[in-house]
Every structure is written in structure tokens, then in C-alpha cells.
Amino acid sequence: MENMSLSARARRALVALVLHPDATTNRVVHEHFGFKIESGERGELEEGKLVTCSRGPHNAIVHQLTEAGLRQCRKDLSTEAPDGAKPADRILFATWQLLARTLPSSLPELRSFLGRAQPSLRDRIFAAYRELATRPGGPVGLEKLREYLNADRKEVDRALVDMDDLREIHLEPDPDHGGLTAKAREAAVDLAGRPMHLLRVRSE
């Protein structure tokens, strides 16, 4: 659903996410721009597949810009000022058009343009653990980890198994196996034929 018509609030939110293209919470948006992405505009962006959203620590919503979202932002910022626009608004639209021409056309190029390298999945797993663990060395359920990462399942599974092999992390089954939810069971990673539900970082 690219090239959709966005409300002013949704367009504002999209521009904020272009400037912070990775795993952005409302706390980050508010700190930098003084507003929060509310459910209405979030729904617009999700419906158009311009962002994906997941739940992070403390149930915070984590926004992730998509390639379609970047293309939509480039299109929206290229819009001409409406007839009768005030001088200040004309300057604003001209500035947007300049930004649209300089914006890269892909997320990797955008990260480079902003001076932000995409962190490796390994680094993202460590960062997620630090955010989700309630105490140093404490267990984190893989269902929470997957929600936080919002990444390809096979890639996450492969990274977790490799990190466990290298003893960078420790995967273990939940001792309360009977109390596991269906979601927790589904999120388990297979390790030598056994389902592992929990993650610990040894160095924490």
C-alpha cells in the first residue's frame, strides 16, 4: 500500500522514524522531537506497511521503519506547497523537498547517511538481554526476546545456537515446563533435540 495518503500526524511520525530508522520507542521520539506516536497514526503507518511494531521492555512499543516507509517519506517530502501557502510554510516545503532529494533510497544507505551502522544480530541480542533481564545474569524468555528483536526467526535461531556454542550465552529449558504458555513453547529454540526457552548472558 505504498503511495498512500497520510494524515499530517502520521507524516510527522514517519519523518521522525526516518531520522531514527532502527528500533525507536516513543521515549526516543519525545526526547528528540517533543511528541509521541499515538495509536491513530501508528495504525496508519502499520496498515500501509510503512513501519512494523513490536513490544519492548515495560511493554513499550518499538517502531521499525521499513523500506516502503522510507520510499513513502521521500514521496511525501517532495510535495509542492499548496496554493496560498504562507511564506513560512513555503520555506518549510522547500526545505522538505531538499531533504527528499538528499535522502538515500534504501535503509542501509540511510543508516550510512545518518552515520549509523546497522548493529549485528549478535549485538542486538546482547542489547535486548540487557533491556529485558530483571537482574544481571537472570533469565529472559525467548518469546520476549523475539518480540523485542522483531527479526527473522531462522536467523535468530542460528545466532542463538552459535552464541551458545561459543559460550557467549547460555540457553536452557524452563524448569516450570508445565506452566509454559503456548507462545513460550512456540518461541523455544531447538538445541541438540531439546527445546530451550530461556536465555542467560554469562558475563552479566
N, C-alpha and C positions, 0 to 999 in steps of 0.2 A: 504494500500500500504506500509506495513512495510517491512523492509529489502531492501529498495530501495537503489540505488547507488546515493550518494550525491556528488555534487561538493565540492571542498576544501572550498570555501567561505560559502556554506550552512552548511557544517560540523562545521566550525568555529562558525557560528551563533548559531547552535544547542547547542554546548558546552557552549556558553555564557548563553543561556537560561536555561540550566540545572543548572548552578551556580546561576541563578536568576529566579526561576521557576514560579513566580507569577507576572502578570500584569507588564511586563517590556517594557519600551519605549526605543527608540534609544538614548535618553539622558542618561539613566542609563547605557546602553551598552557602549556608548562612554566614559563616565566618568570612568568606570572600566577597559575597555579593549582597548580603543583608536580606535575603528572602529564603523561603523553603519551598520545595516542590511538593505541592499538595496533591491529594488523590485525583482531582479532576484533570489536571494537566498530565499527571503521571499516567492516567488511563489513556489519554490521547496518544501519548508517546509509545506506550506499550501496544496499543491497538494497531498503530502504524508500523510496529516492529522497529522503531527508531531507538529504543532502549530495551534492555532486559533488566528485571529487578529481582532481587533475592533478599533474604533476611540475614542480617549480620548480628553482631553482638548486641545484647539488650533489645533484641527484636527490631533494631534499626533497619530501615530499607536501604539497600545498596543498589545504586543505579549504575548501569554499564552501557555506555554508548555503543551503538552498532555501526557497521559500515553504512547501512541505509540511513541512519541518523545523521552521520556526517554529510552524506550527499544531500539530504533534505535541508540541512543547515546552510550549506553552500548555496542552494537554490533560494532559500528564504532571504538570505542576506543580500542576494543580488537584486531584490525587488526595488523598483523605482519609487521615489517619494510620490505619494498621492497628490493629485491636483489640489492646489490651495493650501499645501502644507506650509507651516510657519518656517521662517529661516532656520531656527534651531533644529527643527525636525529634518529639514533638507540636509543640514550638515550631518546629522545623525545617520540618515540613509546613505549619504555619500561615504561616510566612514565605514558603514556596514559593507557597502559594495567593494571598497578597497580591501577589507578583510576577506571577503568572499573570494576575491581574485588571488589572495596570497595563501588561503587555506589549502593544505595538501588534500589529495583525493582519496587517501586510504588511512586507516588508523595507524599502521606502523610509521608512515610518513608524518602523520600528525604528531605522534609521540616524539619523533626525532625533531620536528619543527619546534615543539614546545620544550625540547631538551629533557624529555622523559623517556628513558629506555623502558621497554616492557620487561617487568621482572620475570624471572624464570618461574616455572610452576613449583619448583623446589622452594624458592624463596617465598612464594605466595603461600605455600603450605606452612612454612615456619611462621610467617606473619599471621596467618589465620589461627594457628595454635596459640600464639601469644595473646591474641584478642579473645579467644574463646575459653581458654583454660581458666578455671576459677582460682587456681593456686599453681605455683611452679611445680612442674612435673606431674600435675594432675591429669586425669584422663579427659579426653574430648571425644564425644561420639562422632562417628564418621558421617552420620546423617547431617549433623550441624556443620561439619567441615565442608561437605559437598554443597550445602546451601550457601555457605559463605563464599566458596570459590566460584560457583556457577561456571564450571569448566567441563569439558568433555569427560565423561565417566571413564572411558578406557584409558585416556591419558592420565587421569588422576590415579586410577588403579595401578598403572605401570609405575608411576612416580613413587607411590606409597610402597610398593613391593621393593623397588630398587633402593629406596631410602632405608627400609627395614634391613635389607641385605647388608647395607653399608653401616648398619648400627647407628644411623643418624636419628632414627626414630624407633619406637617400639610399638608394634601392632599387637593387640591382644583381644581375646574374646571377652564379652561382657559376662562377669560371673553370675549376674542375675538373668540368665538366659530365658527363663520362663516369663520374665517381666518385660521382655523386649517388645516394642511396638512393631507393627508391620513395616513402618518406614525405616526403623532402625535395622531390621533384618535385611531389608532390600538394599540398604546402604553399605552393608558389610563387604569387605574385600576378601577374596579367597587367597589364603596363604598355605601352601602345601596341603590343599584339600580341606582346610578348616576355615570357617568364616570368622573374620576379625571385625569387631565392632568399635573398638576404642583405639585411640592414638595417644601416645605419650612421647614427649621430647626429652631424651636423656639428659641433655645439658641444661635444661631449665631448672 
